Amino acid sequence: MESDKKTRIIAFYLPQFHPIPENDEWWGNGFTEWTNVGKAKPLFKGHYQPRVPADLGYYDLRVPEVREKQAEIAGKHGIEGFCYWHYWFGNGKRLLERPFNEVLSSGKPDFPFCLAWANESWKGFPHGLSNRNTLIEQLYPGIEDYENHFYNLLTAFRDERYITFDGKPIFMVYMPFQLPNPKEFIVTWQNLALKNGLKGMHFIAHVFQKERIQEALDSGFDSVNINRLFDYGRFNRSLLFKVKLWLKRELLKIPYYYNYKDVYPTFSGIEDEASNVFPTIIPGWDHSPRSGSHGLIYHKASPELFEKHIKQVFDRVCHKNNEQRIIFLKSWNEWAEGNYVEPDLKYGMGFLEAISKSINNSK
């Protein structure tokens, strides 16, 4: 029956809301993502900054009550689970692992989760520094490191809360084309999964360009999460328009910005209708807290426009069976990129209510 159909919304979850020694060294003592959020300023007329959290406040993810409240709010509004960004830089080096490790060891919150490997080097500029120096490099030492990586996460894969596809734990790779040999990585983990009593793994490639979907599938990935965050700038602006934007940014220090109402229709396309392609819904984007006037901004995003965007994506996936009807939400809490649905002082629960209303309407 149509009413039995379920759209599976899985929200990306950023764990960088607690201090770690590396961030103290790079940015100063006590740095968290809130540091960038708090210093943000409006850069042009009507620019919505700073963003101030409402119900959850400037939280610390070391506090279990915060994590439980996040799950409670997300579940109430129809989000199936969190996809935690996971950092493994090779040779056993991890960062920001504490919140997820505590979720895993404590059994709380009792809320579904999965992992996405954020396999890229950290550089200063994208994270709030004025330089582009490499802070920590992403390495791929080889099969032994792949094996150690797998066993580091095996307890998570066995957890009854872990989100699966066809009974297999799903695992996303953020930069699939940076893997030296994707098939080697995938085969290694598939063999280890079977050896350790799992049904296998379901690998998802995170892809920014629709032209590379087939390339990811040919590399051995089972499915693709397509993220069209930057398509509007790639396909919908003339060279003259882009030159004007550049001059504004360099001379007047006004960042690139487009109106969200013009941009959101480009967040979805016919490729989303394929059974092995999982689209992305995007409530907004404002990178200026991290990168100042060099940031990209989608101006005047609102719950009402976000709801229209969600419907557009729901219409693309409505024909799929229940398990295939996966949509990734970018993001639950990327505040320093203006990319979150957690309540703030301006919109309250508005973006979350757009999700729950869309789910109810789709039924």
Order of alpha helices (4+ residues) and beta strands (2+ residues): beta-alpha-alpha-alpha-beta-beta-alpha-beta-beta-beta-alpha-beta-beta-alpha-beta-alpha-beta-alpha-alpha-beta-alpha-beta-beta-beta-alpha-beta-alpha-beta-beta-beta-alpha
